[in-house]
Amino acid sequence: MSIISGLEDLVDETISVITNDGRNIVGILKGYDQATNLIMDESHERVYSTRTGVEQLVLGLYIIRGDNISVVGELDEDLDSNLDLSQLRAQPLKPVMH
């Protein structure tokens, strides 16, 4: 299965994207193209820290270039809504080296 055909089922669903530079962006997938560029709405970046809870930076309508995507995953909204992100501690992801 290609990445493109897998994305078709995720349109209008909440997804989580990990980028090559270590960012975690969560939002609603609104569209994509043959280069796997993603258009996300109601998006925010989750910034992880070992000292403080997860900071969420509002991005709104956001485009992620396909060549900067490491992982795309469906987000379980029920499970995610029960997480207390202010209490979650984690190491920030390191950029992917090519």
PLY file of the C-alpha trace (Angstrom):
ply
format ascii 1.0
element vertex 98
property float x
property float y
property float z
element edge 97
property int vertex1
property int vertex2
end_header
0.00 0.00 0.00
1.35 3.44 -0.86
1.37 6.33 1.59
-1.05 8.25 -0.63
-3.70 5.52 -0.63
-3.36 5.24 3.16
-4.01 8.96 3.60
-7.28 8.82 1.69
-9.03 7.20 4.68
-7.69 9.87 7.06
-9.14 12.96 5.33
-11.30 14.90 7.83
-9.84 12.83 10.69
-7.52 14.03 13.46
-3.95 12.94 12.80
-0.54 13.32 14.39
2.49 14.08 12.24
6.11 13.73 13.32
8.40 15.81 11.11
12.03 15.19 10.22
13.02 18.13 12.42
11.38 16.49 15.48
8.13 18.44 15.65
4.80 16.81 16.60
1.85 18.47 14.86
-1.74 17.43 15.57
-4.72 18.53 13.51
-7.46 17.58 11.08
-6.21 16.35 7.70
-8.00 18.38 5.04
-6.05 17.31 1.98
-2.82 16.08 0.43
-1.15 15.78 -2.95
1.05 13.32 -4.87
4.16 14.68 -3.10
2.53 13.90 0.28
2.27 17.59 1.17
-0.39 17.75 3.89
-3.00 20.43 4.55
-4.13 20.42 8.16
-6.77 22.53 9.89
-7.26 23.34 13.57
-3.67 22.25 14.06
-1.27 22.76 16.93
2.28 21.77 17.70
2.97 19.81 20.86
6.30 20.82 22.40
7.62 18.25 24.88
9.93 18.96 27.80
11.42 17.00 30.70
10.84 19.97 33.06
7.35 21.24 32.24
4.18 19.80 30.76
3.48 19.69 27.06
3.14 23.15 25.54
0.63 23.44 22.71
1.31 26.12 20.11
-1.71 27.00 17.98
-0.96 26.84 14.24
-4.46 26.88 12.71
-4.50 26.06 9.00
-1.09 24.56 8.30
0.76 22.96 5.39
3.51 20.39 5.95
5.84 19.60 3.06
5.94 15.94 2.18
9.74 15.80 2.24
9.68 16.87 5.92
7.34 14.08 7.13
8.67 11.12 9.11
5.47 9.58 10.49
1.73 10.13 9.97
-0.68 8.46 12.37
-4.35 8.49 13.20
-5.09 9.98 16.63
-7.60 8.35 18.99
-9.52 11.47 20.02
-11.19 9.82 23.04
-7.88 8.61 24.45
-6.16 11.91 23.63
-8.87 13.98 25.35
-8.31 12.02 28.58
-4.58 12.81 28.70
-3.43 15.52 31.10
-0.76 17.07 28.87
0.23 19.49 31.63
1.54 16.52 33.65
3.22 14.69 30.77
7.02 14.91 30.62
9.13 13.63 27.74
12.38 14.27 25.92
11.92 16.40 22.79
12.51 14.41 19.60
15.81 14.91 17.85
15.88 15.79 14.13
16.25 12.91 11.66
19.65 12.91 9.95
19.67 12.04 6.24
0 1
1 2
2 3
3 4
4 5
5 6
6 7
7 8
8 9
9 10
10 11
11 12
12 13
13 14
14 15
15 16
16 17
17 18
18 19
19 20
20 21
21 22
22 23
23 24
24 25
25 26
26 27
27 28
28 29
29 30
30 31
31 32
32 33
33 34
34 35
35 36
36 37
37 38
38 39
39 40
40 41
41 42
42 43
43 44
44 45
45 46
46 47
47 48
48 49
49 50
50 51
51 52
52 53
53 54
54 55
55 56
56 57
57 58
58 59
59 60
60 61
61 62
62 63
63 64
64 65
65 66
66 67
67 68
68 69
69 70
70 71
71 72
72 73
73 74
74 75
75 76
76 77
77 78
78 79
79 80
80 81
81 82
82 83
83 84
84 85
85 86
86 87
87 88
88 89
89 90
90 91
91 92
92 93
93 94
94 95
95 96
96 97
